[in-house]
Amino acid sequence: MSIGAGTSIDAVSAALDAKLTLLDNELRSLGKVVVAFSGGADSAFLAHRALQVLGADAAHAVTAVSPSLAGDEEADCRLLAAEWGLRWTPVATDEMARAAYRANDIDRCYHCKAELMDVVGPIAAAEGATVVLGVNLDDLGEHRPGQAAADERGGRFPMVAAGITKADVRALSQRFGLRTWDKPAAACLASRVPYGTEVSVGILSRVDRAEAALKRLGLRQLRVRHYGDTARLEVDIVDLPTVLQHREAVVQAVKAVGYRYVTLDLEGFRSGNLNDGRVGSRS
């Protein structure tokens, strides 16, 4: 939530409080929830709030583990659960077994989310719980076929019901001292692959290893876009000089995982830029 001209800090805080109350009421109305927990800012906030409102017995976080999930994200989910005392379970999903997912068209996310719900749904059913997802109000303005798949299978979006935006998530997370409040967006690894290029475990692994290596060099917000033998790097504009300054280390890190050519996108990091000329939302 941004503070506009003439808007007092007290008014902003009151608006956040009102939305938080709506969220709490929505969670209480559900009684028991299983949170689809990717470790990103949105799902982390929702999982933490569900824990505070419902307690550990009624709030269960489940992380879908597959080649689509970066290895460091799974590790961070485990760490966050331990830090918060959150009941957490990693479960294997196999979206790669779905030909429609591997085909990587603009509705790829539908098939990924369908797989998630087909795996997590029975866990929730066994507990008499509802699957909830960290979708915020801003997400509704984009082409998100995964939301449709979750909705069709009984998933609920408590933050949408409460009118919570991405900025609200970050503001509330910061208020409650969650270290995820400013965590960069970390979309599924398949989002690094241009539409129409078939997704494979090998490609996802290569992207994951390249991004992990660049993060070890100190880069935080980045994407390695996969174009066959070429890796196109996107980093925050402010980090462009750093990449050039450490050019040799960057090139070595990316080539070490199997890329032949390393390019740097001078426009910098842009969430969803692979959508140019297409309908869809990619991060």
Number of C-alpha atoms within 10 A of each C-alpha: 16 9 10 9 6 7 10 11 11 9 12 16 14 12 14 19 13 14 19 20 13 18 24 19 15 16 23 14 9 17 16 23 27 27 28 23 27 26 26 20 23 25 23 26 24 26 30 22 19 27 22 14 17 18 16 17 12 19 26 26 29 23 23 22 18 16 22 24 20 22 15 13 16 18 11 14 22 17 14 18 19 12 9 14 13 22 18 21 14 14 14 13 21 15 21 19 10 13 13 17 22 20 17 21 15 20 19 24 27 19 21 25 21 21 22 24 24 14 16 22 19 13 18 20 13 8 14 14 20 22 27 28 25 24 21 22 18 13 15 11 8 11 16 18 20 18 21 15 20 24 18 12 15 12 20 21 20 22 29 18 15 19 17 22 19 16 15 23 26 21 18 19 22 15 10 13 10 18 13 19 22 14 15 12 14 19 18 17 23 28 25 25 22 19 20 11 14 16 23 17 13 10 20 22 18 20 25 23 20 23 24 18 19 22 13 10 15 11 17 16 20 21 27 27 22 21 15 12 11 17 25 15 23 22 22 16 15 9 18 18 10 15 20 12 11 11 12 10 15 20 18 13 21 25 17 14 15 16 20 13 14 17 13 15 14 12 11 18 20 17 17 14 15 19 15 9 7 10 12 20 21 23 18
